[in-house]
Amino acid sequence: METFKVGADDFLEMFDCGPGGLPPDFFAVLARMDTRHRDANNKELEEYVLALLKKINSPEIFRAKEENHDAWEKGWKENLDALSPGNKTADALKPRYYRGSKFLRYKNKLIVTDNINLEHDLFVLMRIILFRKYLLKFDDVYEFGCGSCQNLLMLSEMFPEKSLHGFDWARPSMGIIETLAGKFGKKVDGRFLDMLNPDPSTTLKPGAAIITIHALEQIGKDHGKLISFLLNSKPGIVVHCEPILEFYDPNNLLDYLAITYTEKRNYLSGFLTALLELEKQGRIEILEKRRPYLGGVVHEASLIVWRPV
Ligand SMILES: C[S@@+](CC[C@H](N)C(=O)[O-])C[C@H]1O[C@@H](n2cnc3c(N)ncnc32)[C@H](O)[C@@H]1O
């Protein structure tokens, strides 16, 4: 079967890079990656679908809010413990849920690769594009649901002069931020924040950039308070890189599975619909809403960029 590579042209197709095109650092990072892959054959597709159906129908699929919280406390504690001068910082902060998989959703297909880290490699490239395009002109960047702080670390390396702020409801995330600031000299600070119930006394610098990356899944349908909080914070831009249920096509097998998985897990739903309603009311301007068709083994993150009017 024919082998392909994910190249610069594919990213130009997936994201609107504007007249400047792809940033120079993108090419340097791409050159170090093995992006070879091929389409899954019928047997592999069967293997993938069966494993996913078993996951969807397993009793562990549903997790209560408290279980979600406990899982993150435990997960990020492992990353915090790995953060020592002997370890490469980016490796220490790579979330352990990137377990490695030969399968990946890409361009509306299931692909197979020998590089089991391809999902994370492509995620690195995507963030270079998005961070340069949307965050360049902002002095302050807030990440909601910053987790292991891998995005804050990457931002601090791309833009050492920016003030970075990480919010999360998991305590070890605050420990990671303290270490990044104290031991590694990064311009970063952090704060506890529950996105399901953001404390209105938490204030952000008006005109700043806000990002959420793979962070809203577990707020399910309960995004009303978060959206109000974002609006009240008067940001200059809000960039979401999140799985958006509205973009899936229920008549496509992979999408149907992703929809079922999302529903069973009580993951983010109605988020784009809520933002479109705000746009209709003239309260926000949506600058970008795009499905790049870039996986995820099970589902895909899409891009929504907006600002208050
Ligand atoms: C999949 S991780 C993504 C972490 C990080 N954004 C990244 O891209 O590596 C989801 C993060 O959202 C956080 N999170 C989930 N629900 C939250 C809530 N209600 N309030 C604050 N953080 C929450 C979790 O603690 C976790 O750090």
The ligand as an SDF file (V2000), in Angstrom:
LIG
                    3D

 27 29  0  0  0  0  0  0  0  0999 V2000
   -6.6490   16.8800   28.4260 C   0  0  0  0  0  0  0  0  0  0  0  0
   -5.9670   17.9350   29.6330 S   0  0  0  0  0  0  0  0  0  0  0  0
   -5.2430   19.2020   28.6430 C   0  0  0  0  0  0  0  0  0  0  0  0
   -4.1400   19.9270   29.3370 C   0  0  0  0  0  0  0  0  0  0  0  0
   -3.4230   20.9770   28.4920 C   0  0  0  0  0  0  0  0  0  0  0  0
   -4.3320   22.0030   28.0470 N   0  0  0  0  0  0  0  0  0  0  0  0
   -2.7150   20.3470   27.3190 C   0  0  0  0  0  0  0  0  0  0  0  0
   -3.0650   20.6380   26.1570 O   0  0  0  0  0  0  0  0  0  0  0  0
   -1.7940   19.5820   27.5470 O   0  0  0  0  0  0  0  0  0  0  0  0
   -7.4290   18.6850   30.3120 C   0  0  0  0  0  0  0  0  0  0  0  0
   -7.1270   19.6610   31.4520 C   0  0  0  0  0  0  0  0  0  0  0  0
   -8.3380   20.3310   31.7920 O   0  0  0  0  0  0  0  0  0  0  0  0
   -8.4050   20.4120   33.2030 C   0  0  0  0  0  0  0  0  0  0  0  0
   -9.8080   20.5170   33.6160 N   0  0  0  0  0  0  0  0  0  0  0  0
  -10.8250   19.6550   33.3700 C   0  0  0  0  0  0  0  0  0  0  0  0
  -11.9680   20.1080   33.9290 N   0  0  0  0  0  0  0  0  0  0  0  0
  -11.6500   21.2700   34.5570 C   0  0  0  0  0  0  0  0  0  0  0  0
  -12.3920   22.2150   35.3030 C   0  0  0  0  0  0  0  0  0  0  0  0
  -13.6830   22.0350   35.5710 N   0  0  0  0  0  0  0  0  0  0  0  0
  -11.7610   23.3220   35.7480 N   0  0  0  0  0  0  0  0  0  0  0  0
  -10.4430   23.5070   35.5140 C   0  0  0  0  0  0  0  0  0  0  0  0
   -9.6690   22.6540   34.8280 N   0  0  0  0  0  0  0  0  0  0  0  0
  -10.2730   21.5480   34.3480 C   0  0  0  0  0  0  0  0  0  0  0  0
   -7.7670   19.1390   33.7110 C   0  0  0  0  0  0  0  0  0  0  0  0
   -7.3500   19.2430   35.0440 O   0  0  0  0  0  0  0  0  0  0  0  0
   -6.6220   18.9990   32.7060 C   0  0  0  0  0  0  0  0  0  0  0  0
   -5.4980   19.6840   33.1820 O   0  0  0  0  0  0  0  0  0  0  0  0
  1  2  1  0
  2  3  1  0
  2 10  1  0
  3  4  1  0
  4  5  1  0
  5  6  1  0
  5  7  1  0
  7  8  2  0
  7  9  1  0
 10 11  1  0
 11 12  1  0
 11 26  1  0
 12 13  1  0
 13 14  1  0
 13 24  1  0
 14 15  1  0
 14 23  1  0
 15 16  2  0
 16 17  1  0
 17 18  1  0
 17 23  2  0
 18 19  1  0
 18 20  2  0
 20 21  1  0
 21 22  2  0
 22 23  1  0
 24 25  1  0
 24 26  1  0
 26 27  1  0
M  CHG  2   2   1   9  -1
M  END
$$$$
